[in-house]
Amino acid sequence: MRRRPGIGGLQTAAAARDQYRQLGENVAKLRTDMMKEQLSTFRSQLEDFARKHKKDISKNPAFRSQFHEMCAKVGVDPLASNKGFWAELLGIGDFYYEIGVQIVDICLSTRPHNGGLISLQELCTLLRQRRKSDREAVSEDDCLRAISKLKILGSGFEVITVGKKKLVRSVPTELNKDHNEILELAQAQGYVTVEEVERRLSWTSGRAVDALDTLLDEGLAMIDDGHRDGRRRYWFPCVSPISSLLGTDA
């Protein structure tokens, strides 16, 4: 018959478990301390890098994007505040604040035309035209970062993806799956017809008309009845450049 461990054996086993637990806690603390030390070193090196390449970060959009990725890996957000080390060193907070103000102005000025939904590509093009006399070039990544800061203000600005396009929404319009599918379909030509929506999406006429009427009511679509085939076109400025809406007769 197998003997059960006595009190002495139980105490020895308990002591061994305590030792293993203490050892585990010590190892975990050591690893945590090492990680904190490494992060501190990385941040210090990042500051040195920023000082050395300040000019490139300010003027080169691709370099600036890579710098942001480096910051994210060590938990640094240069845009978190307009005050402090990064703002003083790079003026980077002011740069994105200025872009943000200009983005708001562009979205407001184009809203009567596009209903508050504009492609990121077109927004960046208009922004570059406005800033052509400024020294710093602006990339789509810069626009996205500026818009992410606008969201904190509860201003309704949001970037949504429809098909292959990124769209910037500046009004609190809720788009459902049907609306998104129509916008994705319109990316090919800039417009759709009821018949095309029925055929390509396998919808009933009522479903197509209902979705298109909603987009029209929201100011996201424009009606064009001036075609020889008699088919009404629903143009979507958010997925087609303004020039394509003029003088077309297909």
N, C-alpha and C positions, 0 to 999 in steps of 0.2 A: 504494500500500500504506500502511495506517495505521501511523503511528509509535507505538511503545510509550513510555510515560513513562519518563524517565530517573531516576537516583537522586535528583536534586534535586527532581523532581516528586513522587516518592513521599514524600520527607521533608516536603515542603510539605503534602501531603494528610494525612499522619499528624499533623502539627502542628495542622492545621485541626480534625481529629477530636478531638484532645486539648482544644483550646479549646472546642469545642462541648460536650464531656463536662463540662469544668470549669464552663462556663456553666450547664449543666443542673443540676449538683450545687449550684451557688450559688443558683439559683432555687428548687430543692426545699428547701434549708436556710432560705431566706428565708420561704417559705410555712409551713414547720414552725414557725419562730420566731414568725411572725405568729399562727398558730393557738394556740400556747402562750400568747401574750400575751392573745389574745381570751378563751381559756378562763379564764385567771387573772382577767381583768376580770369575766367572767360570774360566777365563783365569789364574787368580792368583792361583786358586786351582789346575788347570792343571799343572802349572809350579811346584808347590810344589809336586804334584803327580809324575811328571817326575823326579824330583830330587831324590825322595824317591825310585822309582822303575827303576832307570837308568839301572841297571844290567839286570833286567828282560826284559826291552824293547830292549836292545841290543842283548840278547842271545835267547830269546823265540819268535819264529815267530808268534804264536797264540796271545801271549800277545801284541806283536808289532802291529798286525792287529787291535786289540781292541783299542789300544792307538790311532791309526790313525782315527778310527771311532769317538772316543771322541773328537779329535781335529777338525774333520770336523763339528761336531755339534755346535761348538762355533766359527767357521770361522777361525781356525788356520791351516796353512799349513806348517809343519816342513820342507818340501822339497822345499819350494819356493826359498830358497837361501842357499848357502853354508856359508853365513856369518850371524852373529847375534846370538841371545840368544839360539835358538834351536840347531844350529850347534855346538856352544861352549859347550852346556850342554850335548848333546847326541852324537855328531859327526854323526848324522843321515843322513845329506846331503852327507857326504863323503862315507857312507856305500852304499847308492843307486847309487852314481856316480861310485863307484868301480864295483857294480853289472852291471850297464849299460854298462861299458866298456867291461866287460867279456861277456855279452850277444851279443854285436856287434861282438866280436871276434868269438864266437861260430856260430853265423848266417853266418858270412863270410866263416868260415872254412867248414861248412856243405852245403853251397850253391851249389857246384858242384853236390852234391848228391840229394838234395831236391828241387833245383830250387828257393830257397829263401823263402820257406814256410815250417815251422816246427811246430809241435804241441807244445803247451805250456807245456804239461807234459814232453815231451822228452827234451825240452829246459831246464826245471828245473832240470831234472835228470843229464844232462850233466854239468849244472852249479854246482850242488852239488858235482859231481865227481871232478870238477876242484878246488872246495873250501874245499875239505874234510879235509885239514890241518888247515883251518881257524877256529876260535872260534865260529863265528856266523852261526847258521843254516839259511837256506834260504827257504822260502815258495813260492807257486805260487802267493800269494798276493804281496810278495816282488818283484817278477819278473814283475808283472803287473804295479806296481808303478814305477819301474825303466824304463819300456818301455814307460809309459806315459810321463816321462821326456825326453826321447829320441825324442818323437814326436815334442816337442817344438823346437828342433834343425832342424826340417825339414828334418830329415834323412831318411824318408820313412818307418820307423818302425810303424807297426800297428797290433792290435789284432783283428781278425775277428772270428766270430762264424759260424761254419758249422756243422749242426746237433747238436750232443751233445759235440762236441770238440771245444776247443779254439785253433786257429792257429795263429802263429806270422809270419807276412809277412815283409820281409826285402827288397823287391824289389817292384817297382811301377807297379805291375801286376794288371790289372783290371779283376776280375772274374765276369762273368755274372751268371744269374740264372741257366743256363744249367751246367756250370762248378761246381757251388756249389752243385747241385743235384748229380752229378757224385762223387764228393768228399765225400758227405754224404753216398752214396751207398757203396763206397769203404771202409768205416770204419769197416764194418763187417768182411772182410777178408784181407784188405790191398790192394786189387786189384779188377778190374772188367774186363769183356770181353764185346765185342760189343754186343753179343747175350744177355748177362745179362742186359745190359743197355736198349736194345730194349724191352725186356720182362718186366722188373721191372718198367720202366718209361713210357712204352707205346709210345716209340719213333720210328721214321722211322730209317732205317739203315743209311741213309745219315746224319741225325741230330746227331746220336750217333758218327759216325766216325768223323764228323766235329768238335764236341766238344772235343773228345779225341785227335785229331790231334793238336788242339790248345794248350791243356794242355801239350802235348808232346813237341811242339815247344817252350813252355815257360820253359821247363826243370822241370816241376812238375810231370811228369810221366816217367816211365821206361818200355821198352818193354821186355817181356819174352816170347820167342817162343819155349822153350824147354820142351813141354809137349806132352804126348802120344796122347791126344785127338785132337791135332793139333790146338787148340784154343789159340789165342794170349791173353796173360794177360797184362793188363796195371796196373803196380804197382805204388802206390803213397807213397813215403817215408814219406810225411808229416803226414800220418795217420797210418803208420805201422812202428814198430821198425825195425832197420837195420837187426837184426838177422833173421827176418821172410822172408827177401828177398833171403836168401841163402839156397840152398839145398832143395827147395820145388818142389815137383813133384806131382801135383794133377791131 
